Amino acid sequence: MAQPHQQLIDRGEPADRDPVAVTPAGALTSPVDAAAERAARASLRGQIAHLERELSRIVTAGFPHIPPLPVALPGQSGPMLLGMAELERQRDRLAARVQQLTKLAAARAAHEQRAREQLRKMKLEPGRYRFVRLPVSELGEGGCGVWEVRPRFGLIGMLAGWWQLKLSSGCPLPRGSRSRRGPARWSAASPPARCADGR
């Protein structure tokens, strides 16, 4: 009988006992438990990655109406190796955030659908929507354009009941500023400013 085996029997420990692994904390963990924990951690990381991709998809599709808020553990600062409990909390926070943003996205889609229905009615019967303004952003479109029902030919058209739907383009300049890429905007009550050379 080999000497190490004899010493194991002399201490009263079974010779066929499974080997153990020592964790950094000093606790004894069998290889079966360690493998199960690795599988559980891999599963949690996969769930977290899936939830993060879903969050990115929702935010990208609904931007800027869906806010891209980060989801982080309280007190987390910088890279760190998360334990099982922290991974589970991170997954639960992400799942709650996905559910919240899904509701916001559904509400926004319903809002845009109502706006598109209103625009359709404004096109069919502009006289029923006098001076109604509908920004294109309410339709889920980009830009600063606004759909507005206005009278044709000004006061004469308003008295005659001639109404039309028009789309204004471009964003208004800040008060007191002037565009550097085009002429100054002016009206009949405000003639255009002359250049320094008198033109």
KOLGUFI-317248 format. One record per atom (N, C-alpha, C): x, y, z; residue number from 1. Coordinates in nm, 2 decimals, always signed. Atoms other than C-alpha are relative to their C-alpha. Layout:
      X      Y      Z nuza
      X      Y      Z  NUM
...
***
This chain:
      X      Y      Z nuza
  +0.09  -0.12  +0.00    1
  +0.00  +0.00  +0.00    1
  +0.09  +0.12  +0.00    1
  -0.08  -0.12  +0.01    2
  +0.14  +0.34  -0.09    2
  -0.01  +0.08  +0.13    2
  +0.00  -0.08  -0.13    3
  +0.23  +0.57  +0.20    3
  -0.10  +0.11  +0.01    3
  +0.11  -0.10  -0.01    4
  +0.00  +0.86  +0.11    4
  -0.14  -0.06  +0.02    4
  +0.13  +0.07  -0.01    5
  -0.29  +0.62  +0.08    5
  -0.02  -0.05  +0.15    5
  +0.00  +0.05  -0.14    6
  -0.20  +0.47  +0.42    6
  -0.02  +0.11  +0.10    6
  +0.02  -0.11  -0.09    7
  -0.18  +0.81  +0.58    7
  -0.15  +0.05  +0.00    7
  +0.14  -0.04  +0.01    8
  -0.53  +0.89  +0.45    8
  -0.09  -0.09  +0.08    8
  +0.08  +0.09  -0.08    9
  -0.67  +0.58  +0.61    9
  +0.02  +0.02  +0.15    9
  -0.03  -0.02  -0.14   10
  -0.49  +0.65  +0.93   10
  -0.07  +0.12  +0.06   10
  +0.07  -0.12  -0.06   11
  -0.66  +0.99  +0.97   11
  -0.15  -0.03  +0.00   11
  +0.14  +0.03  -0.01   12
  -1.00  +0.82  +0.94   12
  -0.09  +0.05  -0.11   12
  +0.08  -0.05  +0.11   13
  -1.10  +0.96  +0.60   13
  -0.01  -0.11  -0.11   13
  +0.02  +0.10  +0.10   14
  -1.24  +0.74  +0.32   14
  +0.09  +0.02  -0.11   14
  -0.09  -0.01  +0.10   15
  -1.00  +0.65  +0.05   15
  -0.06  +0.04  -0.14   15
  +0.06  -0.03  +0.12   16
  -1.25  +0.69  -0.23   16
  -0.08  +0.13  -0.01   16
  +0.07  -0.13  +0.00   17
  -1.37  +1.04  -0.14   17
  +0.04  +0.08  -0.12   17
  -0.02  -0.09  +0.12   18
  -1.41  +1.28  -0.44   18
  +0.10  +0.11  +0.04   18
  -0.09  -0.11  -0.03   19
  -1.14  +1.54  -0.47   19
  -0.08  +0.13  +0.01   19
  +0.07  -0.12  -0.02   20
  -1.24  +1.89  -0.37   20
  +0.08  +0.11  -0.06   20
  -0.06  -0.13  +0.05   21
  -1.16  +2.24  -0.51   21
  -0.02  +0.10  +0.11   21
  +0.01  -0.11  -0.10   22
  -1.08  +2.53  -0.28   22
  -0.02  +0.13  -0.07   22
  +0.03  -0.13  +0.06   23
  -1.24  +2.86  -0.37   23
  +0.09  +0.10  +0.06   23
  -0.09  -0.11  -0.06   24
  -1.06  +3.19  -0.32   24
  -0.05  +0.04  +0.14   24
  +0.05  -0.03  -0.13   25
  -1.28  +3.24  -0.01   25
  +0.03  -0.10  +0.10   25
  -0.04  +0.10  -0.09   26
  -1.15  +2.92  +0.14   26
  -0.11  -0.11  +0.02   26
  +0.10  +0.10  -0.01   27
  -1.48  +2.72  +0.10   27
  +0.03  -0.12  -0.09   27
  -0.02  +0.12  +0.08   28
  -1.47  +2.36  -0.03   28
  -0.12  -0.01  -0.10   28
  +0.10  +0.01  +0.10   29
  -1.66  +2.31  -0.36   29
  +0.04  -0.12  -0.09   29
  -0.03  +0.12  +0.08   30
  -1.68  +1.98  -0.55   30
  +0.00  +0.04  -0.15   30
  +0.00  -0.03  +0.14   31
  -1.61  +1.98  -0.93   31
  -0.14  +0.01  -0.06   31
  +0.14  -0.01  +0.05   32
  -1.98  +1.91  -0.99   32
  -0.07  +0.13  +0.03   32
  +0.06  -0.13  -0.04   33
  -2.09  +2.22  -0.80   33
  +0.07  +0.11  -0.08   33
  -0.07  -0.10  +0.08   34
  -1.82  +2.43  -0.98   34
  -0.05  +0.00  -0.14   34
  +0.05  +0.01  +0.14   35
  -1.94  +2.31  -1.32   35
  -0.14  +0.06  -0.01   35
  +0.13  -0.05  +0.00   36
  -2.30  +2.39  -1.23   36
  -0.01  +0.15  +0.02   36
  -0.01  -0.15  -0.02   37
  -2.21  +2.74  -1.11   37
  +0.04  +0.06  -0.13   37
  -0.05  -0.06  +0.13   38
  -2.02  +2.80  -1.44   38
  -0.11  +0.00  -0.10   38
  +0.11  +0.00  +0.10   39
  -2.32  +2.69  -1.64   39
  -0.11  +0.10  +0.04   39
  +0.09  -0.10  -0.04   40
  -2.55  +2.91  -1.43   40
  +0.04  +0.14  -0.04   40
  -0.05  -0.13  +0.04   41
  -2.33  +3.21  -1.48   41
  +0.00  +0.03  -0.15   41
  +0.01  -0.02  +0.14   42
  -2.31  +3.15  -1.85   42
  -0.14  +0.02  -0.05   42
  +0.14  -0.02  +0.04   43
  -2.69  +3.13  -1.87   43
  -0.04  +0.14  +0.04   43
  +0.04  -0.13  -0.04   44
  -2.73  +3.45  -1.68   44
  +0.06  +0.11  -0.09   44
  -0.06  -0.10  +0.09   45
  -2.48  +3.63  -1.90   45
  -0.07  +0.00  -0.13   45
  +0.07  +0.00  +0.12   46
  -2.66  +3.51  -2.20   46
  -0.14  +0.07  +0.00   46
  +0.12  -0.07  -0.01   47
  -2.99  +3.64  -2.07   47
  +0.02  +0.15  +0.01   47
  -0.03  -0.14  -0.01   48
  -2.84  +3.97  -1.98   48
  +0.04  +0.06  -0.14   48
  -0.03  -0.04  +0.13   49
  -2.69  +4.00  -2.33   49
  -0.12  +0.01  -0.09   49
  +0.13  +0.00  +0.08   50
  -3.03  +3.92  -2.49   50
  -0.08  +0.12  +0.04   50
  +0.08  -0.11  -0.05   51
  -3.20  +4.18  -2.27   51
  +0.06  +0.14  -0.05   51
  -0.06  -0.13  +0.05   52
  -2.94  +4.45  -2.36   52
  -0.02  +0.02  -0.15   52
  +0.03  -0.02  +0.14   53
  -2.99  +4.38  -2.73   53
  -0.14  +0.05  -0.02   53
  +0.14  -0.04  +0.02   54
  -3.36  +4.41  -2.69   54
  -0.02  +0.15  +0.04   54
  +0.01  -0.14  -0.04   55
  -3.32  +4.74  -2.50   55
  +0.06  +0.09  -0.11   55
  -0.06  -0.08  +0.11   56
  -3.09  +4.88  -2.78   56
  -0.10  +0.01  -0.12   56
  +0.09  +0.00  +0.11   57
  -3.35  +4.78  -3.04   57
  -0.12  +0.09  +0.03   57
  +0.12  -0.08  -0.03   58
  -3.64  +4.95  -2.86   58
  +0.04  +0.15  +0.00   58
  -0.04  -0.14  -0.01   59
  -3.44  +5.27  -2.79   59
  +0.03  +0.05  -0.14   59
  -0.04  -0.05  +0.14   60
  -3.30  +5.29  -3.15   60
  -0.13  +0.02  -0.08   60
  +0.12  -0.02  +0.08   61
  -3.65  +5.24  -3.30   61
  -0.08  +0.12  +0.05   61
  +0.08  -0.11  -0.05   62
  -3.81  +5.50  -3.07   62
  +0.07  +0.13  +0.03   62
  -0.07  -0.12  -0.03   63
  -3.54  +5.76  -3.05   63
  -0.06  +0.12  -0.08   63
  -0.04  -0.04  -0.13   64
  -3.57  +6.04  -2.94   64
  -0.11  -0.01  +0.10   64
  +0.11  +0.01  -0.09   65
  -3.90  +5.96  -2.78   65
  +0.02  -0.10  +0.11   65
  -0.03  +0.10  -0.10   66
  -3.77  +5.66  -2.59   66
  +0.14  +0.03  +0.06   66
  -0.13  -0.04  -0.05   67
  -3.49  +5.77  -2.35   67
  +0.09  -0.12  +0.02   67
  -0.10  +0.10  -0.02   68
  -3.17  +5.56  -2.35   68
  +0.06  +0.00  +0.14   68
  -0.05  +0.00  -0.14   69
  -3.13  +5.53  -1.97   69
  +0.09  -0.12  +0.03   69
  -0.09  +0.12  -0.04   70
  -2.84  +5.31  -1.84   70
  -0.06  -0.08  +0.11   70
  +0.04  +0.08  -0.10   71
  -2.91  +5.02  -1.62   71
  +0.12  -0.06  +0.07   71
  -0.12  +0.04  -0.07   72
  -2.64  +4.97  -1.36   72
  -0.03  -0.04  +0.14   72
  +0.02  +0.04  -0.14   73
  -2.61  +4.81  -1.02   73
  +0.04  +0.12  +0.09   73
  -0.03  -0.11  -0.10   74
  -2.61  +5.06  -0.72   74
  +0.14  -0.02  +0.05   74
  -0.13  +0.01  -0.05   75
  -2.26  +5.14  -0.62   75
  +0.10  -0.06  -0.09   75
  -0.10  +0.06  +0.09   76
  -2.10  +4.98  -0.92   76
  +0.08  +0.11  -0.07   76
  -0.09  -0.10  +0.06   77
  -1.80  +5.19  -1.04   77
  +0.11  -0.07  -0.06   77
  -0.11  +0.06  +0.06   78
  -1.57  +5.05  -1.30   78
  -0.02  -0.15  -0.02   78
  +0.01  +0.14  +0.02   79
  -1.51  +4.70  -1.42   79
  +0.01  -0.09  +0.12   79
  +0.00  +0.09  -0.11   80
  -1.57  +4.42  -1.18   80
  -0.06  -0.14  -0.04   80
  +0.06  +0.14  +0.02   81
  -1.65  +4.04  -1.17   81
  -0.12  -0.01  +0.09   81
  +0.12  +0.01  -0.08   82
  -2.01  +4.00  -1.07   82
  -0.02  -0.14  +0.04   82
  +0.04  +0.13  -0.05   83
  -2.12  +3.72  -0.85   83
  -0.14  -0.04  -0.05   83
  +0.13  +0.05  +0.04   84
  -2.43  +3.51  -0.90   84
  -0.11  +0.09  +0.04   84
  +0.11  -0.09  -0.05   85
  -2.65  +3.74  -0.69   85
  +0.00  +0.13  -0.08   85
  +0.00  -0.12  +0.07   86
  -2.53  +4.05  -0.87   86
  -0.05  -0.02  -0.15   86
  +0.05  +0.03  +0.13   87
  -2.59  +3.89  -1.21   87
  -0.15  -0.02  -0.01   87
  +0.14  +0.02  -0.01   88
  -2.94  +3.79  -1.11   88
  -0.07  +0.14  +0.02   88
  +0.06  -0.13  -0.02   89
  -3.01  +4.15  -0.99   89
  +0.01  +0.08  -0.13   89
  -0.02  -0.07  +0.13   90
  -2.87  +4.29  -1.32   90
  -0.10  -0.05  -0.10   90
  +0.10  +0.05  +0.09   91
  -3.09  +4.06  -1.52   91
  -0.14  +0.05  +0.03   91
  +0.14  -0.04  -0.04   92
  -3.40  +4.15  -1.32   92
  -0.02  +0.15  -0.03   92
  +0.01  -0.14  +0.03   93
  -3.33  +4.52  -1.36   93
  -0.02  +0.02  -0.15   93
  +0.01  -0.01  +0.15   94
  -3.28  +4.48  -1.74   94
  -0.14  -0.04  -0.04   94
  +0.13  +0.05  +0.04   95
  -3.60  +4.28  -1.77   95
  -0.11  +0.10  +0.04   95
  +0.10  -0.11  -0.04   96
  -3.80  +4.55  -1.58   96
  +0.01  +0.12  -0.09   96
  -0.02  -0.12  +0.09   97
  -3.65  +4.82  -1.80   97
  -0.06  -0.04  -0.14   97
  +0.06  +0.04  +0.13   98
  -3.74  +4.62  -2.12   98
  -0.15  +0.01  +0.01   98
  +0.15  -0.01  -0.02   99
  -4.10  +4.59  -1.99   99
  -0.05  +0.14  +0.00   99
  +0.04  -0.14  -0.01  100
  -4.11  +4.96  -1.91  100
  +0.00  +0.07  -0.14  100
  -0.01  -0.06  +0.13  101
  -3.98  +5.07  -2.25  101
  -0.09  -0.06  -0.11  101
  +0.09  +0.06  +0.10  102
  -4.20  +4.82  -2.44  102
  -0.14  +0.07  +0.02  102
  +0.12  -0.08  -0.02  103
  -4.50  +5.00  -2.28  103
  +0.00  +0.14  -0.06  103
  -0.02  -0.13  +0.05  104
  -4.36  +5.34  -2.37  104
  -0.01  +0.00  -0.16  104
  +0.00  +0.02  +0.14  105
  -4.30  +5.22  -2.73  105
  -0.14  -0.02  -0.06  105
  +0.14  +0.03  +0.04  106
  -4.66  +5.09  -2.76  106
  -0.08  +0.12  +0.01  106
  +0.08  -0.13  -0.01  107
  -4.80  +5.42  -2.63  107
  +0.04  +0.10  -0.10  107
  -0.04  -0.10  +0.10  108
  -4.59  +5.62  -2.87  108
  -0.05  -0.04  -0.14  108
  +0.06  +0.05  +0.12  109
  -4.70  +5.40  -3.16  109
  -0.15  +0.03  -0.02  109
  +0.14  -0.03  +0.00  110
  -5.06  +5.45  -3.07  110
  -0.02  +0.15  -0.02  110
  +0.01  -0.15  +0.01  111
  -5.00  +5.83  -3.04  111
  +0.02  +0.04  -0.15  111
  -0.03  -0.03  +0.14  112
  -4.84  +5.84  -3.39  112
  -0.12  -0.04  -0.09  112
  +0.11  +0.05  +0.08  113
  -5.13  +5.64  -3.53  113
  -0.12  +0.10  +0.00  113
  +0.10  -0.10  -0.01  114
  -5.38  +5.89  -3.40  114
  +0.03  +0.13  -0.07  114
  -0.04  -0.12  +0.07  115
  -5.18  +6.18  -3.54  115
  -0.01  -0.02  -0.15  115
  +0.01  +0.03  +0.14  116
  -5.17  +6.01  -3.88  116
  -0.15  +0.00  -0.05  116
  +0.15  +0.00  +0.03  117
  -5.55  +5.96  -3.87  117
  -0.05  +0.15  +0.00  117
  +0.04  -0.14  +0.00  118
  -5.59  +6.33  -3.78  118
  +0.05  +0.07  -0.13  118
  -0.05  -0.07  +0.12  119
  -5.37  +6.44  -4.07  119
  -0.08  -0.05  -0.13  119
  +0.08  +0.05  +0.11  120
  -5.58  +6.22  -4.31  120
  -0.13  +0.08  +0.00  120
  +0.13  -0.08  -0.01  121
  -5.90  +6.40  -4.19  121
  +0.03  +0.15  -0.04  121
  -0.03  -0.14  +0.03  122
  -5.73  +6.74  -4.22  122
  +0.02  +0.02  -0.16  122
  -0.01  -0.01  +0.15  123
  -5.65  +6.66  -4.59  123
  -0.13  -0.01  -0.07  123
  +0.13  +0.02  +0.06  124
  -6.00  +6.55  -4.66  124
  -0.09  +0.12  +0.02  124
  +0.09  -0.11  -0.03  125
  -6.18  +6.84  -4.49  125
  +0.07  +0.10  +0.08  125
  -0.08  -0.10  -0.07  126
  -5.95  +7.12  -4.41  126
  -0.08  +0.11  +0.07  126
  +0.09  -0.10  -0.07  127
  -6.24  +7.36  -4.33  127
  -0.04  -0.04  +0.14  127
  +0.04  +0.04  -0.14  128
  -6.32  +7.16  -4.02  128
  +0.12  +0.01  +0.10  128
  -0.11  -0.01  -0.09  129
  -5.97  +7.21  -3.88  129
  +0.08  +0.13  -0.03  129
  -0.06  -0.13  +0.03  130
  -5.91  +7.58  -3.93  130
  +0.11  +0.03  +0.11  130
  -0.11  -0.04  -0.07  131
  -5.57  +7.69  -3.81  131
  +0.06  -0.11  +0.10  131
  -0.06  +0.11  -0.08  132
  -5.49  +7.35  -3.66  132
  +0.14  -0.03  -0.05  132
  -0.14  +0.02  +0.03  133
  -5.12  +7.28  -3.65  133
  +0.04  -0.14  +0.05  133
  -0.04  +0.13  -0.03  134
  -4.97  +6.93  -3.65  134
  +0.15  -0.02  -0.04  134
  -0.14  +0.02  +0.03  135
  -4.59  +6.89  -3.62  135
  +0.03  -0.14  -0.06  135
  -0.03  +0.13  +0.06  136
  -4.44  +6.62  -3.83  136
  +0.07  -0.10  +0.10  136
  -0.06  +0.08  -0.11  137
  -4.26  +6.50  -3.51  137
  -0.11  -0.09  +0.06  137
  +0.11  +0.08  -0.06  138
  -4.60  +6.38  -3.39  138
  -0.04  -0.12  -0.08  138
  +0.03  +0.12  +0.09  139
  -4.62  +6.15  -3.69  139
  +0.12  -0.10  +0.00  139
  -0.11  +0.09  -0.01  140
  -4.29  +5.99  -3.60  140
  +0.11  +0.04  -0.11  140
  -0.09  -0.04  +0.10  141
  -4.10  +6.18  -3.87  141
  +0.10  +0.10  +0.05  141
  -0.10  -0.10  -0.04  142
  -3.78  +6.39  -3.84  142
  -0.02  +0.13  -0.06  142
  +0.01  -0.14  +0.06  143
  -3.75  +6.76  -3.90  143
  -0.09  +0.09  +0.09  143
  +0.08  -0.10  -0.08  144
  -3.92  +7.07  -3.78  144
  -0.13  +0.05  -0.08  144
  +0.12  -0.04  +0.08  145
  -4.20  +7.08  -4.04  145
  -0.13  -0.01  +0.08  145
  +0.13  -0.01  -0.07  146
  -4.56  +7.16  -3.93  146
  -0.11  +0.00  -0.11  146
  +0.12  -0.01  +0.08  147
  -4.88  +7.08  -4.11  147
  -0.10  +0.09  +0.06  147
  +0.09  -0.10  -0.05  148
  -5.12  +7.37  -4.08  148
  -0.11  +0.03  -0.10  148
  +0.12  -0.04  +0.09  149
  -5.47  +7.45  -4.22  149
  +0.00  +0.16  +0.00  149
  +0.00  -0.15  +0.01  150
  -5.46  +7.81  -4.35  150
  -0.10  +0.04  -0.11  150
  +0.09  -0.05  +0.11  151
  -5.70  +8.02  -4.56  151
  +0.08  +0.03  -0.12  151
  -0.06  -0.05  +0.12  152
  -5.62  +8.07  -4.92  152
  -0.02  +0.14  -0.02  152
  +0.01  -0.15  +0.03  153
  -5.55  +8.43  -5.03  153
  -0.03  +0.08  +0.12  153
  +0.01  -0.08  -0.12  154
  -5.54  +8.55  -4.67  154
  -0.14  +0.02  +0.05  154
  +0.13  -0.04  -0.05  155
  -5.84  +8.74  -4.54  155
  -0.11  -0.03  -0.09  155
  +0.11  +0.03  +0.10  156
  -6.04  +8.70  -4.86  156
  -0.04  -0.15  +0.00  156
  +0.03  +0.14  +0.00  157
  -6.00  +8.32  -4.85  157
  -0.07  -0.04  +0.13  157
  +0.06  +0.03  -0.13  158
  -6.09  +8.31  -4.48  158
  -0.15  +0.04  +0.00  158
  +0.14  -0.04  +0.01  159
  -6.41  +8.51  -4.55  159
  -0.08  -0.09  -0.09  159
  +0.07  +0.09  +0.10  160
  -6.50  +8.29  -4.85  160
  +0.00  -0.14  +0.04  160
  +0.00  +0.14  -0.04  161
  -6.43  +7.97  -4.66  161
  +0.09  -0.09  -0.09  161
  -0.10  +0.07  +0.08  162
  -6.13  +7.87  -4.88  162
  +0.11  -0.04  +0.09  162
  -0.11  +0.04  -0.09  163
  -5.90  +7.66  -4.66  163
  +0.08  -0.11  -0.07  163
  -0.09  +0.10  +0.06  164
  -5.60  +7.45  -4.75  164
  +0.10  -0.05  +0.11  164
  -0.10  +0.06  -0.09  165
  -5.35  +7.23  -4.57  165
  +0.14  +0.01  -0.06  165
  -0.13  -0.02  +0.05  166
  -4.99  +7.33  -4.61  166
  +0.10  -0.05  +0.10  166
  -0.11  +0.05  -0.08  167
  -4.66  +7.19  -4.48  167
  +0.11  +0.11  +0.00  167
  -0.11  -0.09  -0.01  168
  -4.41  +7.44  -4.36  168
  +0.13  -0.08  +0.02  168
  -0.12  +0.08  -0.01  169
  -4.05  +7.33  -4.39  169
  +0.11  +0.09  +0.07  169
  -0.11  -0.07  -0.06  170
  -3.74  +7.42  -4.19  170
  -0.03  +0.03  +0.15  170
  +0.01  -0.03  -0.14  171
  -3.67  +7.50  -3.82  171
  +0.01  +0.15  +0.01  171
  -0.01  -0.15  -0.02  172
  -3.72  +7.86  -3.70  172
  +0.14  +0.03  +0.07  172
  -0.13  -0.05  -0.06  173
  -3.40  +8.05  -3.61  173
  -0.02  +0.05  +0.14  173
  +0.02  -0.06  -0.13  174
  -3.34  +8.15  -3.25  174
  -0.02  +0.15  -0.01  174
  +0.04  -0.14  +0.00  175
  -3.47  +8.49  -3.17  175
  +0.13  +0.09  +0.01  175
  -0.12  -0.09  +0.00  176
  -3.21  +8.76  -3.25  176
  +0.12  -0.06  -0.08  176
  -0.11  +0.05  +0.08  177
  -2.99  +8.53  -3.47  177
  -0.03  +0.00  -0.15  177
  +0.02  +0.00  +0.14  178
  -2.94  +8.51  -3.84  178
  +0.08  -0.12  -0.06  178
  -0.06  +0.11  +0.06  179
  -2.86  +8.22  -4.06  179
  +0.12  +0.04  -0.08  179
  -0.12  -0.03  +0.08  180
  -2.51  +8.22  -4.21  180
  +0.00  -0.07  -0.14  180
  -0.01  +0.07  +0.13  181
  -2.60  +7.99  -4.50  181
  -0.11  +0.04  -0.09  181
  +0.10  -0.04  +0.09  182
  -2.88  +8.19  -4.66  182
  -0.04  +0.14  +0.04  182
  +0.05  -0.13  -0.03  183
  -3.05  +8.53  -4.67  183
  -0.08  +0.01  +0.12  183
  +0.08  -0.02  -0.12  184
  -3.22  +8.68  -4.37  184
  -0.15  -0.01  -0.04  184
  +0.14  +0.01  +0.02  185
  -3.59  +8.60  -4.34  185
  -0.07  +0.13  +0.03  185
  +0.07  -0.13  -0.02  186
  -3.82  +8.90  -4.38  186
  -0.14  -0.01  -0.05  186
  +0.14  -0.01  +0.04  187
  -4.18  +9.00  -4.43  187
  -0.02  +0.14  -0.05  187
  +0.03  -0.14  +0.05  188
  -4.35  +9.30  -4.58  188
  +0.01  +0.10  +0.11  188
  -0.01  -0.09  -0.11  189
  -4.36  +9.46  -4.24  189
  +0.14  +0.02  +0.05  189
  -0.14  -0.01  -0.05  190
  -3.99  +9.40  -4.19  190
  +0.09  -0.02  -0.13  190
  -0.08  +0.01  +0.12  191
  -3.78  +9.48  -4.51  191
  +0.13  -0.06  +0.03  191
  -0.13  +0.06  -0.02  192
  -3.45  +9.30  -4.56  192
  +0.10  +0.10  +0.03  192
  -0.11  -0.09  -0.03  193
  -3.15  +9.45  -4.41  193
  +0.10  +0.01  -0.11  193
  -0.10  -0.02  +0.10  194
  -2.89  +9.60  -4.64  194
  +0.14  -0.04  +0.04  194
  -0.13  +0.04  -0.03  195
  -2.54  +9.48  -4.67  195
  +0.09  +0.12  +0.03  195
  -0.09  -0.11  -0.03  196
  -2.24  +9.68  -4.57  196
  +0.03  +0.09  -0.12  196
  -0.04  -0.07  +0.12  197
  -2.17  +9.78  -4.93  197
  -0.12  +0.07  -0.06  197
  +0.12  -0.07  +0.04  198
  -2.53  +9.92  -4.97  198
  -0.09  -0.08  -0.09  198
  +0.09  +0.07  +0.09  199
  -2.67  +9.64  -5.19  199
  -0.11  -0.07  +0.08  199
***
